[in-house]
Amino acid sequence: MSLAVVGMIAGMALAFAGYFGGFGAFLLVAALGAVGYLVGRFLEGDLDVGDLFRTRDERRR
């Protein structure tokens, strides 16, 4: 599945949440989507958990 299709599905989910559930539901869906994205990247091996907590100076070494 291409990234464009995934982005379209995410946008549709946010639109439905915002329309039917209000702004609070929109924020909840957006936050859970971001968490799901990070977990997916971690499970695929594209993301190291340490990268999220290192300072910018430590990454250059």
Phi, psi and chi 1 to 4 in degrees:
 res  aa     phi    psi   chi1   chi2   chi3   chi4
   1 MET       -  131.1 -172.1  177.5  -49.6      -
   2 SER   -75.5  161.1   71.6      -      -      -
   3 LEU   -66.0  -28.6  -69.7  177.8      -      -
   4 ALA   -65.4  -40.4      -      -      -      -
   5 VAL   -68.7  -41.7  173.0      -      -      -
   6 VAL   -62.7  -42.8  172.8      -      -      -
   7 GLY   -63.6  -38.3      -      -      -      -
   8 MET   -65.4  -41.9 -179.1 -172.8   66.4      -
   9 ILE   -65.1  -41.9  -68.2  169.9      -      -
  10 ALA   -63.7  -41.5      -      -      -      -
  11 GLY   -64.0  -39.4      -      -      -      -
  12 MET   -66.3  -39.5  -70.7  172.8   58.4      -
  13 ALA   -63.8  -41.4      -      -      -      -
  14 LEU   -66.6  -38.4  -72.6  171.9      -      -
  15 ALA   -64.7  -44.7      -      -      -      -
  16 PHE   -63.0  -42.6  -82.2  115.0      -      -
  17 ALA   -64.0  -41.4      -      -      -      -
  18 GLY   -68.1  -38.1      -      -      -      -
  19 TYR   -73.0  -47.4 -176.8   75.4      -      -
  20 PHE   -89.1  -27.1  -67.9  110.6      -      -
  21 GLY  -112.4   -8.5      -      -      -      -
  22 GLY    89.0 -175.3      -      -      -      -
  23 PHE   -67.0  -35.0 -171.5   67.3      -      -
  24 GLY   -62.8  -42.2      -      -      -      -
  25 ALA   -66.9  -37.3      -      -      -      -
  26 PHE   -58.8  -47.2  173.2   82.8      -      -
  27 LEU   -65.1  -38.8  -69.9  178.6      -      -
  28 LEU   -63.7  -45.2  178.7   65.2      -      -
  29 VAL   -64.7  -40.5  170.1      -      -      -
  30 ALA   -64.4  -42.5      -      -      -      -
  31 ALA   -66.8  -44.3      -      -      -      -
  32 LEU   -67.6  -32.8  -68.9  176.4      -      -
  33 GLY   -64.5  -40.3      -      -      -      -
  34 ALA   -65.8  -41.0      -      -      -      -
  35 VAL   -63.7  -44.1  168.9      -      -      -
  36 GLY   -61.7  -38.5      -      -      -      -
  37 TYR   -62.2  -46.6  173.6   76.2      -      -
  38 LEU   -64.5  -40.9  -69.5  174.1      -      -
  39 VAL   -64.6  -42.1  168.8      -      -      -
  40 GLY   -62.4  -43.3      -      -      -      -
  41 ARG   -63.7  -38.2  -65.9  -76.2  -52.3 -100.3
  42 PHE   -65.2  -44.9  174.2   72.5      -      -
  43 LEU   -67.8  -29.2  -68.0  176.0      -      -
  44 GLU   -78.0  -13.3  -73.7 -179.9   -7.9      -
  45 GLY    89.9    8.3      -      -      -      -
  46 ASP   -85.4  -10.4  -66.2  -23.0      -      -
  47 LEU  -133.5  130.9  179.5   70.3      -      -
  48 ASP  -101.1  130.7 -176.6   21.1      -      -
  49 VAL   -59.7  -33.4  177.3      -      -      -
  50 GLY   -63.5  -27.1      -      -      -      -
  51 ASP   -63.3  -27.4  -69.9  -18.0      -      -
  52 LEU   -75.6  -22.5  -61.8  174.6      -      -
  53 PHE  -112.6   -4.7  -60.8  107.7      -      -
  54 ARG   -82.4  149.2  -75.4 -169.4 -156.2  118.8
  55 THR   -78.8  166.9   61.8      -      -      -
  56 ARG   -63.4  -36.7 -166.6  175.9  -75.3 -156.1
  57 ASP   -65.8  -36.8  -66.8  -26.6      -      -
  58 GLU   -70.1  -27.7  -69.5  176.9   -1.2      -
  59 ARG   -71.8  -26.5  -68.8 -179.1 -169.4  161.1
  60 ARG   -74.5  -19.9  -67.4 -177.8 -176.3  165.4
  61 ARG   -78.2      -  -66.7 -179.9 -167.5  173.6
